[in-house]
Structure formats: C-alpha cells, structure tokens
C-alpha cells in the first residue's frame, strides 16, 4: 500500500541541519527516538526530555532528525503489575494499583538496569546494519556490521552467538482491503494514534478488536460522532460501549467516502483506523542466516526460539499474549543451557518435526501461520515445555492464571477493568482486592 495514504505524524525538529539519510535508534535519553520513515511505519509514543537540545548539540550529531511525540495511548498498561516483573526482580512500586502507567514501568526498567549495572554493556547510538554467518574460519561464527551514529564510522564485529530481541511490535501490519486506494479520507494505523481531539465530529471505522482496537474505539468515542468497530472475533465482546460505538462485521470494500461491510451494510466514514497488529521484521538479517518470515511465522525455529539451521542464532520475545518479562527471562535461560553445553540439541529432523507438528495443531484449532507465535491461554504449556526440556525452574502457574483473568476482564469490562487490584498469595493462587 502506498505510504501517501497515511497521514504523517507531527514532528518538531531539534536540529536545523539534517542530511538525507535517517536512521532508527533510541537515544540514551530514553524518551527520544530517531527514526527512518514517516507514515504508518512510525508513530512511536515518546515525549521530549528536558535538556535534549543541549545534549544533541554537545554530541554534534548532524545526520539525525529528531521527532518528538507525546504519549497518550494507552494511559496505563493492559496487564497487572503482578504478572509483569522478572522472576528475580518484581515490580516494587509504592502504589496500590495493579495497572501502572508507562512512566512507572519505565522507572521499573531503569531501576533494573541500574541495580544490575547493565548500562555499561549497552552500546547506545549504534545501528546494526547486517547480521550474517561469517565466511572467515579464523573469526567467530557471526559477522555483524555496525554503524556508530555519533561519528558515522562503520565496522565489522564478530561474535560466537547472537540473540535477536527486537520483539513483535517492530513493523505495523495493514490489512489489504478492496478500494482502500480510492478512499478519500484519512487512513491510519493504531501505531500512529495520539489524541482523540483530532477526531471531533468524525465518523471512524476501527478495523480489529484486539487490545489496541478496543482501547482506541473507546477512547476516540469521547470525541467522534460515531465509531464502527469492525471485527470477526470468535469470542463475544461483552463490554458495554457507548451507544455511538457500533460493532460490525468485516469490511468488504471501501468507496471514496464509505465502508461496505460483509453483511451488506454501508456507512459514510471519514477515517479508517487499522488496528491490525504488527509484522515480524528483521531488515538487518542476511538470507544466509537460514531464517525467514512466512505469513508472519518466523521459521524454522525450535521452540519459537532457536534457529534450526544455525542454533547459535536465537530470537527472544516472538510469542505474544504472554507474561513478557518472565517469558524473556525463561527463554534466555533456556538458550544458555544449550549454548554453554549443559544440554545437547536434538537432531535437526526432530526439531523440524516438532515445529511442523505444532503448526498442524494450530491449524486444527482454526489458526494459520500468522497465529503460530500466539500463546494466550496456552502460554503456561509453553513455559512448562521450555522448563521441562532444558531442566529449568518452572514459572509459577499463578502468572498464567492471572494473565488469563486480566484478558477476560478486558473483554468483559473494558471501561473499568484497569481499576482491578490483585495480590498474589503463592505460586498457584491470587486474590482480587
């Protein structure tokens, strides 16, 4: 889909002399993002830090364009803090709330980094341009081409093993729908959402009723004239929306100023919001690495994690609808069991067979390749499989139980569920306060 159909986010340049080439990078200032492209592939929700202009001037970076965004959506996490910590480092923030703000989560992560003295190992202002297996037998197994953004110097570095940790919110995914190129109104991805005020008096169709779609539909309804929430969810949505938020089936096609739904309904609209998720994307990964993305399934991987072709390449954080930080921790411990030689990998054909069997199980559930890394209620089985296979300590089952409870509350009462408060009693039980 052409980029010109998507509105460019507002930007505030901090530097006057900007060269042609832009790069993606998060600066050490934590709230500042340097990005490569406009449109629906951008839209990071960030805000300006005090003193950034002075910081950049001192750094003398003349080939970056700085884009400032104000975080508005969502105001609070969609999972309780009780399931968001690390196994050995829980979220210890002085608040009775279970659903925290972005600022509180950022504080938690900064404290984690500080307490474990991790910042010394992080190379800020370095852009990974390419990763590929090394052809030089005298070097280590992996060649990584890196550009230092402070001075523009590029160099090759060699490593024994590589973990890819760019997650599953890297590149927004936009549904291809007949007639969207003819539509004369705004087309946006949820990634680009900022404030509801700009939709004052407008009629909006929101495509997709996952967490972002439902949150967005509810929030913009405070200003929009009418909101159509278009979805094909298998599970019913029990949330009571305002009267002018109307649930409708999938969009069949768009005309210049209207949406035609699969039930024949036609509605005049001003804005299309694609709340259709994200694509796995690894633009820095050479085809020689032996991993590809097929209909949003990263393959071939063992346990959603280790490259079957090159097992010293790992992908941490691919599964979604999970207790993220605890899962990341478990995945990394799993990987090191094999990389350090404590455990031996199965034969290649066995690993390929396991992946194929899991894909077949997904198909029997009515799910395709694009849902291969989706866990949800089955996340506990995945955690147990990793622990049993590598001989690791299990994650407490209460994490999965509480995660599932939160997900159901999201569907049942979107308006109020973030007011819920929880307390974990032991590895198996929690109470709602």
Secondary structure as UniProt FT lines:
FT   HELIX           3..5
FT   STRAND          25..26
FT   TURN            28..29
FT   STRAND          33..34
FT   HELIX           39..41
FT   TURN            50..51
FT   HELIX           52..59
FT   STRAND          66..67
FT   HELIX           81..83
FT   TURN            87..88
FT   HELIX           102..115
FT   TURN            116..117
FT   HELIX           119..121
FT   TURN            124..125
FT   STRAND          126..133
FT   TURN            137..138
FT   STRAND          142..148
FT   TURN            149..151
FT   STRAND          154..159
FT   STRAND          162..164
FT   STRAND          171..172
FT   TURN            179..182
FT   STRAND          186..189
FT   HELIX           190..192
FT   HELIX           196..199
FT   TURN            200..201
FT   STRAND          203..207
FT   HELIX           211..220
FT   TURN            221..223
FT   STRAND          226..230
FT   TURN            243..244
FT   STRAND          245..248
FT   STRAND          251..254
FT   STRAND          258..261
FT   TURN            262..263
FT   STRAND          266..268
FT   STRAND          271..274
FT   STRAND          278..279
FT   TURN            283..284
FT   HELIX           287..289
FT   STRAND          292..294
FT   TURN            295..296
FT   STRAND          297..299
FT   STRAND          301..302
FT   TURN            303..305
FT   STRAND          306..307
FT   TURN            311..312
FT   STRAND          313..315
FT   TURN            316..317
FT   HELIX           324..339
FT   TURN            340..341
FT   HELIX           348..364
FT   TURN            365..366
FT   HELIX           369..371
FT   TURN            372..373
FT   HELIX           376..378
FT   HELIX           379..390
FT   HELIX           397..412
FT   TURN            414..416
FT   HELIX           417..419
FT   STRAND          422..424
FT   STRAND          430..432
//
